[in-house]
Amino acid sequence: MTLQELLAQYDRRRGAAEKRLAEQEKALFLAHPALGALQERRQELILAQLLAVMKKPQEKQAALEDFAQRMQQLEAEKTEYICAHGIELPRLEVQCPICQDTGYIQQGNRKQFCPCLREQLYEKVLGGQSIAALEGSFAAFDEAVFPDTQPSGQASQRSRMLAIRSFAEGYCQAFPENQQRQLLFMGKPGLGKSYLLACICKQLYAQQRDICYLGSYALFELFHRDRLGESALLPPVYEAKVLVIDDLGSEPMTQNVTREYFFDLLCARARAGLHTFMATNYTPEQLRERYTERVSSRLLSRQQSMVIRFSGEDLRLL
């Protein structure tokens, strides 16, 4: 699906809701002609006010005051009639009460995508994962799946995972006022990195729906398409309140794209104070080799990034 197709979907949904409302109002006014007459007077009053301002703009303030007074009187008549006849006015039935199914909200002087549209954009257009459908949550966390054996002089895999879970829960409680807004989960495959990312996302989803969860391959494919001029879909990735990049390092390496775009993304999000969570099977040395020292230093910075190292046995082989 393209962004244009998604926006068209919203237009159809809003149009269908407005059509239903118009049909309900028509039926109501047929049953109550007096109420229909009040509605017509209301429309005539609005039109008359607009014409008055256009004809005599120098008297705009007086026209607005007169309009407000007459509209208030008209609304009082309407309310009295509705109460006297026990009428329940039809309402616009929408799926999103925030944007009224337009897909947009007003932020100051800027019109922005509503969180509901962003969520659809991340999943259907950018190829991200549905947060609601993610497997994994703190409530369903089962410590028994992690071995409790203790290697010589080391904590068991279970105790380490319990410590990581405790950190993750505390991080969610402090959100969005976290000191370090970049998380990097590192370790071999099958240790629970993606599962913990899912736990965090599911926990945050209750208070913050603007979460873009992308696999590394999907993200870097967006970089590549942007480089070729085939799409302009990167701004939502840069602006997401929470960006999750899973399986970092699995993407194909493209010259003048992979490292450059990735570094720019990390820097832009850090400057904006946005949260970025990542999981990788790579070691610090492998990250430096793959992305260069400049990028890896941004990933591993103690000031900006909280690096959590996973270790133990591959749970998928137990």
N, C-alpha and C positions, 0 to 999 in steps of 0.2 A: 504494500500500500504506500502511496505517496502522501505528502503533506496536503496537497491539493485535494486528494480523494478524502482524506480525513476531515478537512474543513467542510467539504461538500456534504459529508455525512452529518456533521453538526447542523448545517443549514437545513437539511431535510428534516432532522429531528425537531428543530425549532419551528420550522414551517408547519409541521404536522401538529405540534402543540398549539400554535396560534390558530390553526384551522379548527381544531376541536373547541377551543375557547370561543371562537366566533360563532360556531354552530350552537353552543350552549347559551350564549348571550342572545342569539336570535330567537331561540325557543323561549327564553325567559321574557323577552320583550313582547312576544306574541301573547304570552299568558298574562302579562302585566303591561298594557299599553301606556299607562301613566308613567311607569318607570322608563319605558322606551322614549317617551316624550322628554323626560328629564335628561336622558343621555343625549338626545338631539340638541337640546338647549345648551348642554355643556360643550358640545362640539362647535356650535354656532358662536358661543362666547369666546372660545379659544381663537377661532378664525377672526372674529371681530377685533380682538385685542391685537392680533398680528397686523391686521390692516391699519388699525389706528396708529400703531407705532411707525409703520412704513410711511403713512401719509404725513404725520406730524412728529418726526423724531425728536424735535425739541421739547415735546410734551410727553416724552416716554415715561418719566417717573410718575406723572399723574395718571397716565393710562394704566400702568402696572398696579398702582394702588387701587384704582377703580376695579380692575380685573380681579385682584385678590379678594376684594370685598364681595363682589358679585358671585365669585366662585365659591366662597365660603358659605354664602346664603344658599346657593344651589346644592352644595354638598349636604347642608343641614336638612333641606327638603328631602333629598334622596335617602339620607339616613333615617329620617322619620318614617318615610314610606316603607323602607325595608323592615324596620323594627315592627311597624304596625301589622305587616302581613307575614312576618316570620320567614322572610326570604333569606336564603343562603346564596350569596353571589358566587358564580363560577370563578375558578382561579386557573391561571396558566399552570398546567401540569408539566413540570420539568424534572429531569433526572438530577440535575445539578443546581442546587439553590444558590450557589455562589455566582455563577455566570449566567444563570437562567438559560442554559443550553446554547449560549452564543459561542462559547469557547474562549471568550475574552473577559478580562477584568481591567478596571482602571486603577493604575498606580500613579497617583499624582497626575502629571501631564502625559504619562505614557500608557498606552494600551498594551497589555501583556497577555500571554496565554494563561488561561485558568489552570490550576493544578489538575483538574480532571482531564483537560486536553493534553497537558504535558505527559500525564501518565499514559494516555493512549499513544502519543507521539513516540515516547521512549520504546514502547512495546511493538507497535504495529509498523512504525516507519523506520526507526533506528535499529530494530532487531534486538531490543533488550528483553530482559526477563520480567514477568509479572511479579511484583513483590508479594502480592496476596497469595500467589501460587507457589512461592518458594517453599521447599522442604527444609524444615529446621526452625526451631524456636527455643528460647530458654526454658519454657515450660515443658517441652518434650525432650530436653537434653537428658541423655541416659549415660551416666558416668560409667556404667557397667561394661560398655562396649570398649572401653580403654583398658589395656592391660595394667594390672596393679603391681606387677613384678618390679623390684627395685634393683637396677644394675648397681654394681659396686660403686659406692660413694655418690650415687645420683638419685634424684627423685624419680618416682615412677611416672610412666606416661599419664596415668590417671590423675595423679596429683598435679602434674603440670597443666593438664587440660582444665582441671577445676580452678586453678589459679588464673588461667587465661579467661575462662568463663566469668569469673568474679571481676576481672578487669573490664571485660566487655560490658557487663551489666552496669558497672559503675560509670563507664563511658557514656552509656545510653542515658543514665540518670542525669549526668552533667550536661548533656546535649541541649542547646547548641553552644554553650559557653565553654567548650573544651579548650584547653591551652594549646594542645597539638591537634590540628584538624586534619592531619594526614595519617592514616594507618597503613602499615605494610605488614601483611602476614607472610612469613617465609618458611619454607620447609619442603621436604620431599612430598610426592603425591600420596594421597590417601591418609593424611593425618588429621583432617577435619578443618582445614582452612576455609574452604568454601562454605562448609556447614556453619562455622562461626560467623562468617560474613552474613549468611542468611538470617541467623539469629539476631544479629544487630539490626539488619534492615527491617525485619518483621517487628522488632520492638520499637524502632523509630517511626515506622509507618503509621502508628496510631496518632502521632502528633505532627508528622511531616510527610506529606504524600509526594513531595517533589524529590523522588529518589530515582536516579537513572542507573540501572544495573546492566552493565554491558560486559560481554565476554571480550577478551582482548582482541580476538580476531575481528569481531564486529566493529569495535572502536577504530582499529587501524584501517579497516576497509573504508570507514567514513573519511579518515585522513586522506587515503589514496584517491577517493572520488572527489574530494574537495580540491586536491592538487590538480586533478585533471579538469576541473571546472564542471563536473557533472552534477554537483549538488551544492546546496548552501545550508546544510543541516548541522553544522558544527556549533553555532551559537547556543542551542539548547543544551549541548553537552558542556560547554564552558559555563553556562549559567545555572545548571542544576544545583539545588541546595546541597544534595548529596550525590556524588558520583562514585559508583562502584565499578572497579575494573578487575574482573576475575581472570585467572590463568594468564597473568602477565608473562610474556615471553613466548607464548604459543603462536603469536602472529607472525606472518611472513615479513622478512626484512626488506624494505624498499628504500632505495637510495634517495636522499633528499626529502624523505617523508617521515619514516619511522622515528628517528631520533629527533629531528627538528620539530615536528608537530607535537610529539609527546612532551618535549621540554617546554614548549610554548604553553601547552595545556596546563602542565603542573605549575608553572610560574604564574599564569593568569589566575588560576583558582586560588593559589596561595595569596596573591595580592588582594583578591576579593574576599578573603577570609572564609572560603567555602570548604566543605568537608569532602575529602577524597579518600576512599578506602580501596586497597589493592591486595591481591593475593598472588603469589608467584611460587613456582617450584625451584627458582634459581637461588643460588648462593650470592652473597655480596660480590664475590669475585666474578661470577658469571654475569651479573648485572652490569658491572663495570665494563666487561669485555663486550657485551652486546650493545649497550646504550652509550658508552663512553663515560669518562670520569665526570663530566659536567652534569649529565643526566642522573647518574647513580648517586652523586653527592646530594642532589635534590631529593632523591628517593630515601636516602639513608641519613639525612640531616637530623641530628638530635634535637635541634631547636624547633624544627617544623614537623618532623615525622616521628611517630611512635612505631618502632619496629618490634614485632612480636615473632619470635622464632619457635616453630613447632618441631618436635623431634619424636622419635619412637618408631613403632612398627606400622606398616601400611594396614589400615583397618579393613580394607577390602580383601585382604589375603588371610585374615584371621578366621 
